[in-house]
Amino acid sequence: MFCLRGLLLRVIFSRCLKKFVAYYSPKAGVLFDEAELFTSQLEEMQQIEELDISDGNSLTSLPISILPSTLKSIRLCLCRKLKLEAPDSSKMISNMFLEALYLVGCDSISSHELVPLARHLFVRSCQNLTKFLIPDGTERHDIGLCKNLEILLSSVACGTQMMSLFINECKKLKRLPERMQQLLPSLKELRLWDCPEIESFPDGGLPFNLQLLNIRCCDKLVNGRKEWCLQRLSSLRELHIEHDGSDEEIVGGENWDLPWSIRCLIICNLKTLSSQLLKSLTSLCHDPNQGLAVASISNL
């Protein structure tokens, strides 16, 4: 591993270097201000597996096209001027696929098509993102604190791999990817936290293979719960709903039909649940061979 901390010097990197970490490089003349030098040094890192750059305020671009195929993880944190350049098809290494790509506090990233591809994609506090396309091959996607994100899309090719989606504090996000049943058939875990503008699930409902649904502080979505149609999710094992107590009465009354697969049910601060419905929810009955459900209903 090589660690660089804001040093004002030129470094010749070993071809055998496995991990490169650089942080706190805010001044002119530091490593990243000499783009050609940085590019040439990256090309010399023939065996690098991890690239970690933090507080690189002078880093404006990352030469994706020349990154070695040995890379497994890229972590870019607080690189506020960074823009991911479009790949050069004549130079791009076709078999490069990361285990993890972390983008945190990279405010200049505005393109909704991110490269390179990664199995785990983690995006936090990228404030210029308004539209985001989940790339092909993504298995786990965590996105949060992107205050201007309004649209989340899923590519046709990513569906067979996508297993976990976590969206946290995207205050302007209005909807989930369309056609989730068709485009994300392998999705097993869906967590939605503090997304107050999401009003409903996509047409057609959630993917049939979903096993965990966790909803926290999504007021409009919870107020439209009559249309969730959870009884169709025969693989659903855990349902968590945490609300702030501001839920509205459902016109025509509550009528939740939960699938028999439920093993853990946690509901907090849904004040309008009727006593009749509460009784049915806390009396879940299952095949003894499959185990008993855990039900927790609080603060009603």
Secondary structure, 3 states (H helix, E strand, C coil): CEEECCCCCCCCCCCCCCEEEEECCCCCCCHHHCHHHHHHHHHHCCCCCEEEEECCCCCCEECHHHCCCCCCEEEEECCCCCEECCCCCCCCCCCCCEEEEEEECCCCCCCCCCCCCEEEEEEECCCCCCEEEECCCCCEEEEECCCCCCEEEECHHHCCCCCEEEEECCCCCCECCCCHHHHCCCCCEEEEECCCCCCCCCCCCCCCCCCEEEEECCHHHHHCHHHCCHHHCCCCCEEEEECCCCCCCCCCCCCCCCCCCCCEEEEECCCCCCHHHHHHHCCCCCCHHHCCCEEEEECC
